[in-house]
Amino acid sequence: MSQPTFLKVPFVWEKPDALIEGSSQLTFEPVKAVDHQLISTVARVMAESVDASDRRRTSEHDPHKAAEMFLYSAREDFAYQDDWWQFGINEKGEIVGFVLPVIFPGCAKEGLEEGTIYYMGVLPGYRGLGLANELLFKGTQILQEVGVWRVFCDTAMDNVRMIAAFKRVGYRQYGEPWERPV
């Protein structure tokens, strides 16, 4: 039996492209550890995600366990420093989202790394307010400071809000949508 797939739209930011800075509705605080706070926040996003891989994860495990497993798997496949991962905080001091930038090991070019946004999300009650733009901007800015030649990302083809955020922040679509395993 073949594995189910879904379409992902690839996006890229390449040095020296400038990012388009959005409004400043958020402040940012580093995620201190893969702890209950981060796992619970990611679980809330995953539980109401339009992404087929998130739906698969949360159908196989409860959202908290799915988020925990997903977050711990980042250390196996990517490189990052803990302070790169950020919570987005609104003016009331509430965590409203997060962004988790990472580096692809072994993909350096001319002394610069290749990065990606491992995962990001806006909590369901705060969606539609433009916060994804700020989270994506912050994650990409962190990777710029680290020193990357490009940031390569993708998102589900039916995630129209994330596709719009990539475009608003200054990413360009990198080819046609491709099939990825769910």
Backbone hydrogen bonds, N-H to C=O, Kabsch-Sander energy under -0.5 kcal/mol:
donor,donor_aa,acceptor,acceptor_aa,energy
6,F,180,R,-2.2
8,K,178,W,-2.8
9,V,155,T,-3.5
11,F,153,C,-3.3
12,V,172,R,-2.4
13,W,151,V,-2.2
15,K,149,W,-2.1
17,D,14,E,-3.0
20,I,169,V,-2.5
21,E,19,L,-0.8
27,T,89,I,-2.3
29,E,87,F,-1.8
31,V,85,W,-3.2
35,D,33,A,-1.9
39,I,35,D,-2.9
40,S,36,H,-2.8
41,T,37,Q,-1.9
42,V,38,L,-2.9
43,A,39,I,-2.5
44,R,40,S,-1.9
45,V,41,T,-1.6
46,M,42,V,-3.0
47,A,43,A,-2.4
48,E,44,R,-0.6
48,E,45,V,-1.0
49,S,46,M,-1.6
55,R,51,D,-2.2
56,R,52,A,-2.3
57,R,53,S,-2.4
58,T,54,D,-2.6
59,S,55,R,-1.0
59,S,56,R,-0.6
60,E,56,R,-1.7
61,H,57,R,-1.6
66,A,62,D,-2.7
67,A,63,P,-2.5
68,E,64,H,-2.3
69,M,65,K,-2.6
70,F,66,A,-2.3
71,L,67,A,-2.8
72,Y,68,E,-2.3
73,S,69,M,-1.5
74,A,70,F,-0.6
74,A,71,L,-1.0
75,R,72,Y,-0.7
76,E,73,S,-0.7
77,D,73,S,-1.2
78,F,74,A,-2.4
79,A,103,I,-2.2
84,W,81,Q,-2.4
85,W,81,Q,-0.6
85,W,82,D,-1.1
86,Q,99,V,-2.5
87,F,29,E,-3.2
88,G,97,G,-2.5
89,I,27,T,-3.1
89,I,87,F,-0.5
90,N,94,E,-2.5
93,G,90,N,-2.2
96,V,88,G,-2.7
96,V,94,E,-0.5
97,G,88,G,-1.1
98,F,121,G,-1.9
99,V,86,Q,-2.2
100,L,119,Y,-2.3
102,V,116,T,-2.7
103,I,79,A,-2.8
104,F,114,E,-3.1
107,C,104,F,-1.3
109,K,112,L,-3.0
112,L,109,K,-1.9
113,E,147,G,-2.1
114,E,104,F,-0.5
115,G,150,R,-2.6
116,T,102,V,-2.3
118,Y,100,L,-2.0
118,Y,116,T,-0.9
119,Y,100,L,-0.7
121,G,98,F,-2.0
123,L,96,V,-2.7
126,Y,123,L,-2.6
127,R,124,P,-1.2
129,L,126,Y,-0.8
134,E,130,G,-1.0
135,L,131,L,-2.3
136,L,132,A,-2.8
137,F,133,N,-2.6
138,K,134,E,-2.5
139,G,135,L,-2.6
140,T,136,L,-2.4
141,Q,137,F,-2.6
142,I,138,K,-2.3
143,L,139,G,-1.8
144,Q,140,T,-2.3
145,E,141,Q,-2.3
146,V,142,I,-1.9
147,G,143,L,-1.9
149,W,113,E,-2.8
150,R,113,E,-0.8
151,V,13,W,-3.1
152,F,115,G,-2.7
152,F,150,R,-0.5
153,C,11,F,-2.8
153,C,151,V,-0.5
155,T,9,V,-1.5
157,M,7,L,-2.6
159,N,156,A,-2.0
160,V,158,D,-1.5
163,I,159,N,-2.2
164,A,160,V,-2.2
165,A,161,R,-2.0
166,F,162,M,-2.6
167,K,163,I,-1.9
168,R,164,A,-2.7
169,V,165,A,-2.2
170,G,166,F,-0.9
170,G,167,K,-0.6
171,Y,166,F,-2.5
172,R,12,V,-2.4
174,Y,10,P,-2.4
175,G,173,Q,-0.8
178,W,8,K,-2.4
180,R,6,F,-2.7
182,V,4,P,-2.7
